[in-house]
Amino acid sequence: MVLVDSSVWIDYFSTDRSTPQTEHLEQLVSTTPIVVGDLILAEVLQGFRNDNDYKTARFLLENFELVTISSVEIAIKSADNYRPLWKKVSQ
């Protein structure tokens, strides 16, 4: 079982970043149980600016085992609150 840090997931979902860590994650995904911490889930989901990319990443990440560092509900609510606020400041 492997807990993957948010920095690796951010690079993994970025189309222009390939790192040794993302390549290793790519190999692990099909062979090793992956767990996602709720706070890591929030950090990763907060970074998506495009709604479709956010929905896709959320769907994919929720299919891994989610572990409570805080709570999954709070993590997703944090991301849901962060994204529209970020959109306002970045316009």
URURSUL-V760051 format. One record per residue. N is the residue number from 1. RES is the residue in one letter. SS is DSSP state (A for helix, B for strand, O for the rest). PSI is psi in whole degrees, 0 to 359 (none if undefined). OMEGA is omega in degrees with one decimal (NA if undefined). Layout:
<<N/RES/SS/PSI/OMEGA> <N/RES/SS/PSI/OMEGA>>
//
This chain:
<<1/M/O/134/-177.2> <2/V/B/129/172.4> <3/L/B/121/-175.1> <4/V/O/130/-179.1> <5/D/O/154/-178.9> <6/S/A/325/-179.1> <7/S/A/325/178.3> <8/V/A/317/178.5> <9/W/A/320/179.8> <10/I/A/314/176.8> <11/D/A/322/-179.0> <12/Y/A/318/-179.1> <13/F/A/347/177.1> <14/S/O/130/-176.0> <15/T/O/342/-176.1> <16/D/O/13/180.0> <17/R/O/114/172.0> <18/S/O/124/-179.3> <19/T/O/166/174.4> <20/P/A/326/-179.9> <21/Q/A/320/179.1> <22/T/A/325/176.9> <23/E/A/320/177.5> <24/H/A/318/177.3> <25/L/A/318/178.7> <26/E/A/320/178.0> <27/Q/A/321/-177.4> <28/L/A/326/-173.9> <29/V/A/323/-176.9> <30/S/O/353/-174.5> <31/T/O/344/-170.9> <32/T/O/138/174.3> <33/P/O/128/179.5> <34/I/B/136/174.5> <35/V/B/148/179.4> <36/V/B/122/176.3> <37/G/B/148/-178.1> <38/D/A/323/178.0> <39/L/A/325/175.3> <40/I/A/318/176.4> <41/L/A/314/179.6> <42/A/A/313/-178.8> <43/E/A/316/-178.0> <44/V/A/313/-177.0> <45/L/A/330/178.5> <46/Q/A/335/-175.5> <47/G/O/348/-176.4> <48/F/O/126/178.4> <49/R/O/328/-178.7> <50/N/O/129/-176.7> <51/D/A/319/-179.5> <52/N/A/319/176.8> <53/D/A/319/177.4> <54/Y/A/312/-178.4> <55/K/A/318/178.9> <56/T/A/312/-179.6> <57/A/A/318/179.1> <58/R/A/314/178.7> <59/F/A/312/-178.4> <60/L/A/315/-177.8> <61/L/A/326/179.7> <62/E/A/347/177.2> <63/N/O/348/171.7> <64/F/O/167/175.8> <65/E/B/126/179.2> <66/L/B/131/179.8> <67/V/B/147/-176.4> <68/T/O/117/167.7> <69/I/O/319/173.5> <70/S/O/272/168.6> <71/S/O/147/-179.2> <72/V/A/318/-179.3> <73/E/A/317/178.6> <74/I/A/321/179.5> <75/A/A/313/-179.3> <76/I/A/320/177.7> <77/K/A/321/177.2> <78/S/A/314/178.8> <79/A/A/317/179.5> <80/D/A/324/177.3> <81/N/A/320/-176.3> <82/Y/A/316/-171.9> <83/R/A/309/180.0> <84/P/A/327/177.0> <85/L/A/318/178.2> <86/W/A/320/178.9> <87/K/A/322/179.9> <88/K/A/317/-177.6> <89/V/A/338/-176.5> <90/S/O/6/178.7> <91/Q/O/none/NA>>
//
